[in-house]
Structure formats: structure tokens, C-alpha cells
């Protein structure tokens, strides 16, 4: 996933400064309820909401988007079978019905899921939304020319592995049944208790076949949400959304849809965005950002100004920055070397390098410290706040390196405060105290991603990060530690190349559970079990600090996204 702009695990893991998109139980600002600069704080309908972003909302087609919980701007136009609960903090990490009457009805072993659409659902042209439209929307996401969305359906649906979409294969997917206009039945290859989470992805958006224009659909997708696209310039650089008059709040308990118009302007420098939100003049007084954090220097200035400090939203997203080891590369094939580095880490200096405790929370677990992930606190290699150099030296001696050793740490040159030179230097300084000399290898962002995500070129010691596609341990642990997900000739995310049958079997067992609370406990226990192998060193979880305009009301920040939810925002 990508941090604060809320997008994808893949993008987050591959490029990231984000995501997010997305420490302790996450929460929004101290007063998230209808916060404003004064006067009447009750949210009202009307006005124009301006969105100031760095990254364009590219590929505005539900088939091509890779989002968490339906995304932020996309979820204003695209409704899905289920969605995220639009509430502050931990309550916002729950999945709730959207187009469907419930979150899905599984058979006994969770290999068949049935959904019923709500009555009265309509598109922006007034025509009815049907189960066949949802099925078609999913099928077109398999078309090679519309790739980019979450990959799970190809793996999960029966007979979908080689499906090429409805343009080449007009028979469609037999795994998706539509016995009537309001019913969908999904047949899966294996038990998947978290299917309701997957159904929040934009691939579950209904698309009327008669209005499908293929690769040009992104220019004017047919809205099922409260807003429709009236302008899409330069592939999402400038988006203008206006009300869909056929959307009914009676069928949508989640989106408030207060503004009459939403004007999304992208391609802006992050410092310019924060300057405009700080000044809050003209249209910018009713502006927000969905992808731009306050940096350390900016946050220091904001903190000293009460009026600005009151306009900062704070959120947490399921995301972990960590050191990754490749145990096929010496000396990291020796677990004692990996343990020594784990003990030597100075998390205080790493947190400072990431912007300080206001922007980063130290981590000793791979799973984010939120209930929905199944977080179980543990610290298998206690380094304290500043590292345990003595214990590290002891382990190095046991590993056959009594005089220390020299290693190379690969990182990105991107100034993202995550995998960048600042973090690498903090690690270099800490390990020096334990007798470990660290040479730094900085790579440009694309080269860095290509290098660390290829089994053939993966270094032995490098910085990495991961964000969840939805708030659960499954999409957090499985891609990184399930041996069956090792990709030898493509983008691989199992950095430790772990293929442990007991781990794989436990992942399968948890996936069968439809009781998500019970599943969460099992994910937490599995996290600790994997942690004993010292294949990663968790460093910190990011905290998102976003400034918003003085006339913004109704600020909601959930633990699902960690950022302001624009479906809830009202303007003065």
C-alpha cells in the first residue's frame, strides 16, 4: 500500500512514502467531531470542497485502481459490495455493508459467499444497478488492458487463473453466479474468511456493460456513489465531481456527501500544499489533502501556533517500516548475526530520523499495534530505547565474529523518511557501537524497488516497508511470510524467502475463520512465532499529520486509512 494517499499494498510496498495511505490504538484528532474554526459547528450541505494533492488520481477506472477500503476520492464515485466503517479510530477498522444488505453470507467452510443488493440502487443516469453489473465490473478487471487492481480475485475465484476478461472471453466467470437481479454468489478455490474485506476493493464496483468504453472509461465512469465525474484532465491531475442526483442516502449509511462540488487539484509540491492549507485563504479555507503529510520542520511550526495546531488531523494506518534480511546471503544466513543486529538497533535514533515521536512510533512487532490486526505485544530481542550493544557483541562472538564484521545496507535515496538516507545513517551509527561497520548503498527509487523485489538481486540487508490492503493480519503477514507467495520471476515481497510448512498451514487455518476477532488473535500469535526467526527488525510505525483548511468541519480519521475521510467532510 502507499501511505497517506491510501492506495495500495503493492505501491506502498514498492515505492512508498505512504501510504498511506495508512502505535497504540490509532485515533483521530483530539476533537474529531465537526471541528471548525468557530461559530456553528454543525455540518451542513453545500459549498465546494477543494482537495490539494501531490499525486494525480491516475487510472480513474474501478478495474485499475488498487485501494484500501475503496480509497478516498474513488469511494465518492464508486460504491462496492462492502466498505469501511466511516468512524474515528478503531471503530473505523470494521467492514460494513455498502451496495449489499450485509457483509456477505458464507457457506460452512467459507468457500461460497452470497450477497444481496439493496433495493432501489441507481446509477447517475437513473438506471437500476443489478447483480449482473457487479459481475461485469469484476470481470473487466481481468482484462490485461485494465490491469492494476488488487490481484486476489485471480487467485481466489474458481477458474479465474487464466481468465482474460470479457473483451476476449465473452462467456464470463462461472465462479460468479447471478441467480436474479439482486443476488451474487461467489465460488472460491479455498476458504477465505476475509472475503468481506476484499469486497471493499473498487473491482467490486458495478459497471453497466452498455456504457463500458474500455480504456476510455476512466474519463467518465458511470457513478454509483454520491458524486459523478464532470471533469478529468491530464489523467486525474484535475478532477471535478458534482452531485449524482440519483444517489440516495437511504441506501448509503456511510457517505455523508455534504459538499455540492469537489475540486481535486494534483501535481502540487508538498510544501506548497502545506503553505496553502496553513494560509487558508479563499477556496483554500475549505481545502484538505489526502496524500500530503506535515514534515518535521513544518510540524514544529504548526505546533507553536494554536490555531494551526487545532487544524491538524492525526491518524494511524496499518504500516510497518523494517529492516529485511536475506538469509541466503552471508553473514545473514547465521541467525545469531540477525539477532545481534536486532539487539543493536537504537530505535530512538531511528524514530528521530523519521521525524520524531510525533511522526513515528517505535515498533518491536511486525504487525501494526492495532487490535484489528491481532496485535500481540512482544519484544524478542530487547534493545531498550537506545540499543543493547553488549548483547549484540556477545552474539557476534558466538557467530564467529569476535572482532565484529562489515556489512552493506541497501536503502532508497528518496526523501521519504522511511527507507531513505536518514534512517540508514541512524542504523549505521547504532551498529557501529556493537562493532558492526555498515557501508551504505543508496539507490534511486525505481532501481531500489526493482533490486529489493527480485529474488535474483535481493541484497542481504536492506530497508523495507509494508502496508495492509485491509486492517487484518492476513494481507500483512501472508505476502511477506507465506512461502507459496515467493515469486522467482517477478515482483517478490517475501523478503526473508521463508517457506515454513507450519507457517503456511497456520495461514490456511486462519483463512478459514469467519469470526474475524478469533482470526485476529491467531494472526497475533503467528506474528510472534515468525518473529523468533529474526528475518526482520521492526523499526517504527508512521503517524500521519495532515493540515486542513479553517472552514473544514466533520473530520473523521479511521484506523483503516489513517487519513481524513472526505466522504464525511463538510465546508462552512
C-alpha positions, -999 to 999 in steps of 0.1 A, spaced: 0 0 0 11 35 -4 9 57 27 -13 86 31 -29 88 -2 -44 55 6 -37 33 -20 -21 0 -25 -2 -26 -8 17 -31 -39 25 6 -44 31 10 -7 55 -18 -6 71 -10 -39 75 28 -38 62 44 -8 64 73 12 27 63 23 8 52 21 -8 58 31 -22 58 30 -24 45 64 15 29 178 -11 24 203 -47 23 193 -49 48 165 -72 77 167 -81 110 150 -76 144 163 -84 152 200 -117 166 189 -127 150 156 -164 158 158 -174 185 134 -143 206 142 -142 241 127 -127 275 133 -156 287 153 -193 296 150 -219 270 141 -201 236 142 -230 216 127 -222 202 93 -244 215 65 -248 205 29 -235 228 2 -203 245 -9 -172 234 -27 -145 212 -11 -111 216 -26 -86 188 -24 -49 197 -28 -27 167 -36 8 158 -48 -1 127 -67 -27 127 -95 -56 103 -92 -45 83 -122 -64 55 -139 -98 65 -125 -114 33 -135 -126 9 -108 -109 -20 -126 -75 -4 -125 -74 12 -90 -56 -6 -61 -71 9 -30 -76 2 7 -113 2 16 -123 17 -17 -99 46 -15 -107 82 -6 -117 102 -38 -126 69 -56 -152 60 -30 -171 92 -37 -179 78 -72 -176 40 -68 -197 21 -44 -188 -16 -37 -205 -46 -21 -189 -37 13 -170 -7 25 -151 6 56 -170 19 85 -167 57 84 -159 62 121 -130 76 141 -103 53 154 -106 16 159 -144 15 150 -133 26 115 -114 -6 110 -146 -26 107 -161 -37 74 -197 -28 68 -223 -33 40 -224 -8 11 -243 -19 -20 -251 -52 -3 -276 -57 25 -249 -73 47 -212 -82 47 -218 -115 30 -232 -149 39 -206 -177 38 -213 -214 35 -199 -237 62 -163 -237 50 -163 -201 36 -157 -213 0 -191 -198 -12 -202 -163 -4 -236 -149 -12 -246 -112 -14 -279 -95 -19 -280 -60 -33 -301 -33 -16 -334 -23 -33 -336 10 -52 -299 14 -62 -293 36 -92 -266 50 -114 -261 86 -123 -284 82 -153 -312 68 -132 -310 32 -144 -310 4 -119 -279 -12 -106 -280 -50 -109 -261 -80 -99 -250 -86 -135 -234 -51 -134 -213 -61 -104 -203 -93 -120 -193 -75 -152 -174 -49 -133 -153 -77 -117 -148 -95 -150 -135 -65 -168 -108 -61 -141 -93 -93 -155 -87 -76 -189 -49 -71 -195 -55 -36 -207 -73 -27 -174 -48 -43 -151 -36 -26 -119 -62 -36 -93 -58 -59 -64 -48 -94 -76 -67 -116 -51 -97 -125 -73 -75 -142 -98 -62 -165 -71 -95 -168 -51 -122 -174 -77 -127 -208 -92 -114 -210 -128 -101 -174 -128 -64 -180 -130 -62 -177 -168 -93 -156 -175 -86 -127 -198 -117 -105 -192 -150 -101 -211 -135 -84 -242 -117 -117 -251 -138 -142 -233 -175 -134 -235 -186 -164 -215 -175 -146 -183 -166 -162 -150 -188 -191 -140 -175 -187 -104 -197 -156 -101 -234 -166 -102 -263 -141 -106 -295 -161 -100 -315 -129 -100 -311 -92 -104 -301 -86 -68 -281 -117 -59 -245 -126 -64 -228 -159 -54 -190 -162 -54 -174 -197 -56 -138 -197 -42 -109 -221 -46 -103 -223 -9 -118 -210 23 -115 -172 27 -130 -158 58 -119 -123 49 -138 -121 17 -159 -92 31 -127 -71 33 -118 -79 -3 -153 -68 -14 -144 -32 -4 -119 -31 -34 -131 -10 -63 -131 -41 -86 -165 -48 -69 -180 -16 -84 -209 -22 -107 -203 -12 -144 -231 -12 -169 -219 -32 -199 -236 -9 -224 -217 21 -211 -183 4 -209 -158 23 -232 -128 1 -223 -96 21 -216 -115 54 -221 -140 45 -193 -118 64 -168 -127 97 -185 -163 93 -174 -170 63 -153 -207 58 -145 -212 68 -109 -229 46 -83 -219 69 -55 -229 104 -43 -208 122 -69 -202 119 -106 -172 129 -127 -177 161 -147 -140 169 -154 -110 146 -157 -79 164 -170 -44 150 -176 -52 115 -163 -65 126 -129 -44 157 -124 -76 178 -122 -108 161 -112 -141 179 -107 -170 159 -90 -206 171 -87 -236 155 -72 -252 124 -86 -289 133 -82 -299 96 -83 -278 87 -53 -299 82 -22 -287 85 14 -314 60 23 -293 33 6 -259 46 18 -254 48 56 -216 56 52 -211 86 29 -224 120 42 -219 138 9 -221 173 24 -204 194 -3 -222 202 -37 -189 200 -55 -154 186 -50 -125 200 -69 -93 178 -68 -61 195 -79 -29 175 -80 7 177 -91 15 202 -64 47 204 -44 41 191 -8 55 223 7 31 244 -14 2 223 -3 10 228 34 16 265 28 -18 269 12 -36 249 39 -18 270 65 -27 303 50 -63 290 44 -73 319 21 -101 319 -4 -110 285 -17 -81 270 3 -101 277 35 -123 248 25 -95 226 14 -79 193 25 -52 169 13 -55 132 10 -18 125 4 5 151 19 19 148 54 34 176 75 71 172 76 92 175 108 101 212 102 65 221 92 51 203 122 74 222 146 60 255 132 24 243 133 27 230 169 37 265 181 6 281 166 -26 271 185 -49 280 156 -29 258 132 -25 230 157 -62 228 160 -64 221 123 -41 191 123 -57 157 119 -37 127 134 -41 92 121 -25 57 121 -26 33 93 -16 -4 93 20 1 82 55 -10 94 89 1 84 116 -25 90 150 -40 82 148 -70 60 174 -99 59 180 -122 30 192 -154 48 207 -168 16 234 -141 17 263 -144 42 266 -135 70 228 -132 73 224 -169 69 235 -171 106 205 -164 128 229 -151 156 241 -123 133 205 -114 126 197 -115 163 228 -93 170 216 -66 147 182 -68 163 197 -62 197 220 -34 184 192 -12 169 187 22 185 150 28 179 152 63 195 176 75 168 156 58 141 124 75 153 142 108 153 154 102 118 118 96 107 107 129 121 104 124 158 79 107 180 50 128 166 55 112 132 68 77 141 62 52 169 89 26 176 80 -10 168 91 -44 181 64 -64 163 59 -68 126 21 -64 129 10 -28 135 -1 -22 170 -39 -21 164 -65 -45 176 -79 -53 141 -45 -68 131 -44 -91 161 -15 -71 176 2 -91 204 29 -71 221 63 -88 222 99 -79 222 120 -109 214 153 -91 213 151 -63 238 173 -35 227 158 -9 250 154 26 237 190 30 225 202 -5 217 220 -32 236 255 -32 221 269 -56 248 243 -84 239 249 -78 202 287 -83 207 281 -115 226 260 -129 198 285 -119 172 312 -137 191 290 -169 192 285 -165 154 323 -165 149 328 -127 146 346 -118 178 362 -87 162 329 -75 146 321 -76 109 314 -53 79 281 -54 61 263 -33 34 228 -18 40 208 -10 9 183 19 11 165 43 -12 177 78 -19 141 90 -19 135 116 8 106 97 23 118 94 60 111 57 57 137 39 36 158 69 30 194 80 39 184 95 73 171 61 85 201 43 71 225 66 88 208 62 121 212 24 118 248 27 107 256 48 138 239 23 162 255 -8 148 290 8 150 286 7 188 283 -31 185 313 -35 164 294 -37 131 307 -15 103 278 -6 79 285 5 44 256 24 29 243 16 -6 218 42 -18 198 35 -49 174 57 -68 138 49 -61 129 28 -91 163 9 -90 158 3 -53 123 -12 -58 135 -34 -87 165 -46 -67 149 -55 -34 118 -71 -50 137 -95 -72 148 -129 -58 178 -127 -82 191 -93 -70 177 -90 -34 205 -78 -11 213 -94 22 205 -64 44 181 -36 33 153 -12 44 117 -22 36 81 -14 45 47 -29 42 11 -16 44 -21 -36 46 -47 -39 19 -72 -41 47 -69 -40 85 -62 -76 93 -31 -97 99 -38 -117 67 -28 -93 40 0 -81 63 17 -114 71 9 -137 41 26 -117 13 58 -114 34 60 -148 51 39 -174 31 64 -195 12 39 -202 -16 39 -165 -24 76 -164 -32 78 -151 -68 110 -162 -85 105 -144 -119 86 -113 -109 80 -89 -80 86 -108 -48 77 -95 -13 87 -125 8 119 -108 16 132 -135 40 123 -162 14 106 -180 42 89 -213 32 80 -229 66 52 -255 63 40 -248 98 36 -211 89 19 -218 56 -5 -243 73 -14 -218 100 -21 -191 74 -45 -216 57 -62 -224 90 -68 -188 99 -81 -180 65 -109 -205 71 -122 -184 101 -152 -161 95 -150 -150 131 -126 -121 125 -119 -115 162 -108 -151 166 -88 -148 134 -71 -116 147 -58 -135 179 -43 -162 157 -26 -136 134 -10 -120 165 3 -154 177 17 -162 143 34 -129 141 53 -137 173 62 -172 161 76 -158 128 95 -131 148 115 -158 165 133 -164 133 147 -128 132 140 -124 95 131 -87 100 138 -60 125 107 -39 130 116 -2 133 86 20 135 50 27 125 43 60 108 19 86 122 1 108 98 -3 145 105 -24 163 79 -34 200 80 -68 211 68 -85 244 60 -101 266 86 -136 261 72 -135 223 72 -159 205 95 -167 169 104 -132 155 105 -132 117 106 -100 96 107 -102 59 110 -77 32 117 -84 17 83 -69 46 64 -52 68 89 -62 99 69 -91 123 68 -122 107 51 -135 132 26 -168 114 24 -176 128 58 -163 164 53 -185 195 53 -174 230 44 -185 262 62 
